Amino acid sequence: MSILSRLPVLRLLIPLVIGILLYRYISCLCLPIVMVVMAVVAAIVLVLVKMSPAVALKLRAFHIIPLSMFMVAVGWFAAYVAAPPELDLKAVNGKAVLARIESIDFHEKSMQMQVKLLKHVDDKLQLNGTRVLLSTKGCDYELAPGDLIAFSLNLSPVRNLGNPDEMDYASYLYHNGIRYRQHTKLEYVVKTGSSPTIRTRAENLRQTLEHKILNSPLASETQTMLIAVLLGNDNFISHEAREHFSVVGVAHVLALSGLHIAIITMLIWFLLFPLDYLRAKKLRLVLTLLLLIGYDVLTGMSPSVVRATVMMAFMFMGILIYRKSSPLNSVAAAALVILIFSPGSLYSVGFQLSFITVATLIIFYQNFEIKYPTNRLLKYLYSLFLTSLVAMLSSTILTAYYFNTFSLMTVLANFVILPVFPIFMTVGAVVLLLMMGGSVHWLNGLLDWMTKFINGSVEWFSSWTFGHSNVYVTWVAVVIYYAILVLLMLWLYRRNVRWLMAAGVLLAIGLAHSIVVDVRTPKQGMVIFNSYNSTPVLYYNHGKAMLWVPDVENDFDVGAFKRQHKAFLAHYQIDSVEVVPNSAVKSIEGGIVKHPFAQLCGKSIVAVAKGRWKNYESGDSGEVKFDALLVTKQYHSSIAKAIELYDVKTIILSGDIYDDNVPALEKECQQLMMPYYSIKSSGAYIINE
């Protein structure tokens, strides 16, 4: 109760979070109704029952019970309202619909849009503002956020690919308000007009600023970094650069967070300094906050940005009403505001990392007396080092859990890069303001130099192979880690050895859990991954792996495969992946590939794509027997034609086969009474030994 007394917002935040989590597992509407009724009854009893002053004082602490039950219901309702609506696909598919583009990303030969369905064109049926992920084959660069488009619905639920240890993409989109997706040809999408909203106007303004930066004389690396750190769009940063920042442990500088908001706030505050001469300091505070909110809208209002802005708002309000605000209370209030209006943010990586890191830093500096050097420069450097260390300790397990990367260089890299970063952002903001006026200042050279310094430092640190590694972390390990961290902080603060002993017990449990996970992880196996544009077959044996892609000759992106399946490679402790060219014969212990044939995990496989498989002569031995026939999208004949040449036990339909072709192939297998496995429908084909 003492903690709740010092941080009263926690009385609202904790039950709100519980309510949001409950909605994920209990979708029955009776739960929040019961909670509200119980809260009302409990409040009435506590207010009306007659008691002595002494008893009333003792029961005062129990007033939190009805409040907590009410906030649980609020959390449940917030999650219910924010959840994307479920449509009757049989009723809506095939009908023309009008939609508004909310955001759009252009790729080389396609574009991906988030659109909001408004109504059916023909029968005027409302679609409850359902948001859909719409991708097209081909690009129309004249389309922009706010435009109205008409197209025929052919929605399908968002599903994961079914690969081992993959990101839960379906849940990610669901918590961002998207349940359905659709892929269509560009010619089937017709622009009918424009109906901009505040959000789409902000998106258009951001894209306009992005184009100004991309058309400026700045170096390309400077352009992409400027767009990321000032406008919140890191899509232009290459995969290699992103990987380097992640490996070194400084990926947070590319994503808008509290650091960026603090720099922007100081810049706005400085630009409004003339108001002080007019004795309008309060107006200066209000305008700074309003401009900061406008900046949030411009950059997409990510949880970390909103959190920092709400904290700034509490601090400014404290100055306006001459009251000092509690930093932890401000953090809790920021979380409360975000979760009420966007409960799906609770599952966001950015939300979790942002709040845990900031809360840990505040607790550390408020409860531990730090002795700083007397020299100002040494004091600054020591503070920077200490802040980086605490931030790393508070976030490293979550970073490892979500991104499967652990870096020992985080503190040192932050120590080198962070002193330069505020200068880079300030100069970048000035350059961007000058671009809006039609001219670019000589500061471009300084900006390019700082970009080279930051990127060069990151690449240099990432070249230290001993300083980072890929790791696999379970949610159990995350819980144990934070429990140990809390116990260690209690021990340092209270100096009670019982906290240290409890931390030791949890550490032993964590080590035992790690050993169990390692023992239960197969050391040898084969996986045929579900992929849209290829058929990757990976065979692994005690840390070594052989990758065979029978339907791709020389242009398979191995780097993209490793990035996409980093969690799987870390989980199965695969250190090296050797790609098998279709023109070569490769083998590791227990497996061999001689395209288009393979012997993996005791299974003989033949892949039918294009090339040598159809020219195979069986000789005098008759049909060649195989355990599996792997069919790819490059195979343009029938199943019957393939099994005339090969005697196979089962058919494996690759995940890259076009959706329209899969039902026909499945039907043919059923007619031939041939056992089959569809990777597109059932996920990756896995054999473990």
Secondary structure as the mmCIF struct_conf table of DSSP 4:
data_model
#
loop_
_struct_conf.conf_type_id
_struct_conf.id
_struct_conf.beg_label_comp_id
_struct_conf.beg_label_asym_id
_struct_conf.beg_label_seq_id
_struct_conf.end_label_comp_id
_struct_conf.end_label_asym_id
_struct_conf.end_label_seq_id
HELX_RH_AL_P HELX_RH_AL_P1 SER A 2 ARG A 6
TURN_TY1_P TURN_TY1_P1 PRO A 8 VAL A 9
HELX_RH_AL_P HELX_RH_AL_P2 LEU A 10 TYR A 25
TURN_TY1_P TURN_TY1_P2 LEU A 29 LEU A 29
HELX_RH_AL_P HELX_RH_AL_P3 CYS A 30 LEU A 48
BEND BEND1 VAL A 49 VAL A 49
HELX_RH_AL_P HELX_RH_AL_P4 PRO A 53 LEU A 59
HELX_RH_3T_P HELX_RH_3T_P1 ARG A 60 HIS A 63
HELX_RH_AL_P HELX_RH_AL_P5 ILE A 64 ALA A 82
BEND BEND2 ALA A 83 ALA A 83
HELX_LH_PP_P HELX_LH_PP_P1 PRO A 84 GLU A 86
HELX_RH_AL_P HELX_RH_AL_P6 LEU A 89 VAL A 92
TURN_TY1_P TURN_TY1_P3 ASN A 93 GLY A 94
BEND BEND3 LYS A 95 LYS A 95
STRN STRN1 ALA A 96 PHE A 106
BEND BEND4 GLU A 108 LYS A 109
STRN STRN2 SER A 110 HIS A 120
TURN_TY1_P TURN_TY1_P4 VAL A 121 ASP A 123
STRN STRN3 GLN A 126 GLN A 126
TURN_TY1_P TURN_TY1_P5 ASN A 128 GLY A 129
STRN STRN4 ARG A 131 LYS A 137
BEND BEND5 GLY A 138 GLY A 138
TURN_TY1_P TURN_TY1_P6 TYR A 141 GLU A 142
TURN_TY1_P TURN_TY1_P7 PRO A 145 GLY A 146
STRN STRN5 ASP A 147 SER A 152
STRN STRN6 SER A 156 PRO A 157
TURN_TY1_P TURN_TY1_P8 PRO A 164 ASP A 165
HELX_RH_AL_P HELX_RH_AL_P7 TYR A 169 HIS A 175
TURN_TY1_P TURN_TY1_P9 ASN A 176 GLY A 177
STRN STRN7 ILE A 178 LYS A 185
HELX_RH_3T_P HELX_RH_3T_P2 LEU A 186 TYR A 188
STRN STRN8 VAL A 190 SER A 194
HELX_RH_AL_P HELX_RH_AL_P8 ILE A 198 LEU A 214
TURN_TY1_P TURN_TY1_P10 ASN A 215 ASN A 215
BEND BEND6 SER A 216 LEU A 218
HELX_RH_AL_P HELX_RH_AL_P9 SER A 220 LEU A 231
BEND BEND7 GLY A 232 GLY A 232
TURN_TY1_P TURN_TY1_P11 ASN A 235 PHE A 236
BEND BEND8 ILE A 237 ILE A 237
HELX_RH_AL_P HELX_RH_AL_P10 HIS A 239 VAL A 248
TURN_TY1_P TURN_TY1_P12 GLY A 249 GLY A 249
HELX_RH_3T_P HELX_RH_3T_P3 ALA A 251 LEU A 254
BEND BEND9 ALA A 255 ALA A 255
HELX_RH_AL_P HELX_RH_AL_P11 GLY A 258 LEU A 271
TURN_TY1_P TURN_TY1_P13 LEU A 272 PHE A 273
HELX_RH_AL_P HELX_RH_AL_P12 PRO A 274 TYR A 277
TURN_TY1_P TURN_TY1_P14 LEU A 278 ARG A 279
HELX_RH_AL_P HELX_RH_AL_P13 LYS A 281 LEU A 298
TURN_TY1_P TURN_TY1_P15 THR A 299 GLY A 300
HELX_RH_AL_P HELX_RH_AL_P14 PRO A 303 LEU A 320
TURN_TY1_P TURN_TY1_P16 ILE A 321 TYR A 322
HELX_LH_PP_P HELX_LH_PP_P2 LYS A 324 SER A 326
HELX_RH_AL_P HELX_RH_AL_P15 PRO A 327 PHE A 341
HELX_RH_3T_P HELX_RH_3T_P4 PRO A 343 TYR A 347
HELX_RH_AL_P HELX_RH_AL_P16 VAL A 349 ASN A 367
BEND BEND10 PHE A 368 PHE A 368
BEND BEND11 THR A 374 ASN A 375
HELX_RH_AL_P HELX_RH_AL_P17 ARG A 376 PHE A 403
STRN STRN9 THR A 405 SER A 407
BEND BEND12 LEU A 408 LEU A 408
HELX_RH_AL_P HELX_RH_AL_P18 THR A 410 ILE A 417
TURN_TY1_P TURN_TY1_P17 LEU A 418 VAL A 420
HELX_RH_AL_P HELX_RH_AL_P19 PHE A 421 MET A 436
TURN_TY1_P TURN_TY1_P18 GLY A 437 GLY A 438
TURN_TY1_P TURN_TY1_P19 TRP A 442 TRP A 442
HELX_RH_AL_P HELX_RH_AL_P20 LEU A 443 SER A 462
TURN_TY1_P TURN_TY1_P20 SER A 463 SER A 463
HELX_RH_3T_P HELX_RH_3T_P5 THR A 465 GLY A 467
STRN STRN10 HIS A 468 ASN A 470
HELX_RH_AL_P HELX_RH_AL_P21 TRP A 475 ARG A 494
HELX_RH_AL_P HELX_RH_AL_P22 VAL A 497 ARG A 520
BEND BEND13 THR A 521 THR A 521
BEND BEND14 LYS A 523 LYS A 523
STRN STRN11 GLN A 524 ILE A 528
BEND BEND15 TYR A 532 ASN A 533
STRN STRN12 VAL A 537 ASN A 541
TURN_TY1_P TURN_TY1_P21 HIS A 542 GLY A 543
STRN STRN13 LYS A 544 TRP A 548
TURN_TY1_P TURN_TY1_P22 PRO A 550 ASP A 551
BEND BEND16 GLU A 553 ASN A 554
HELX_RH_AL_P HELX_RH_AL_P23 VAL A 558 GLN A 564
TURN_TY1_P TURN_TY1_P23 HIS A 565 HIS A 565
HELX_RH_AL_P HELX_RH_AL_P24 LYS A 566 HIS A 571
TURN_TY1_P TURN_TY1_P24 TYR A 572 GLN A 573
STRN STRN14 SER A 576 VAL A 580
TURN_TY1_P TURN_TY1_P25 ASN A 582 SER A 583
BEND BEND17 ALA A 584 ALA A 584
STRN STRN15 VAL A 585 ILE A 588
TURN_TY1_P TURN_TY1_P26 GLU A 589 GLY A 590
STRN STRN16 GLY A 591 LYS A 594
TURN_TY1_P TURN_TY1_P27 HIS A 595 PRO A 596
STRN STRN17 PHE A 597 LEU A 600
TURN_TY1_P TURN_TY1_P28 CYS A 601 GLY A 602
STRN STRN18 LYS A 603 VAL A 608
BEND BEND18 ALA A 609 GLY A 611
HELX_RH_3T_P HELX_RH_3T_P6 ARG A 612 ASN A 615
HELX_RH_3T_P HELX_RH_3T_P7 GLY A 619 SER A 621
BEND BEND19 GLU A 623 GLU A 623
STRN STRN19 VAL A 624 VAL A 631
TURN_TY1_P TURN_TY1_P29 LYS A 633 GLN A 634
BEND BEND20 SER A 637 SER A 637
HELX_RH_AL_P HELX_RH_AL_P25 ILE A 639 LEU A 645
STRN STRN20 TYR A 646 LEU A 653
TURN_TY1_P TURN_TY1_P30 GLY A 655 ASP A 656
BEND BEND21 ILE A 657 ILE A 657
TURN_TY1_P TURN_TY1_P31 ASP A 659 ASN A 661
HELX_RH_AL_P HELX_RH_AL_P26 VAL A 662 GLN A 671
TURN_TY1_P TURN_TY1_P32 LEU A 672 MET A 673
STRN STRN21 TYR A 676 SER A 678
HELX_RH_AL_P HELX_RH_AL_P27 ILE A 679 SER A 682
STRN STRN22 TYR A 685 ASN A 688
#
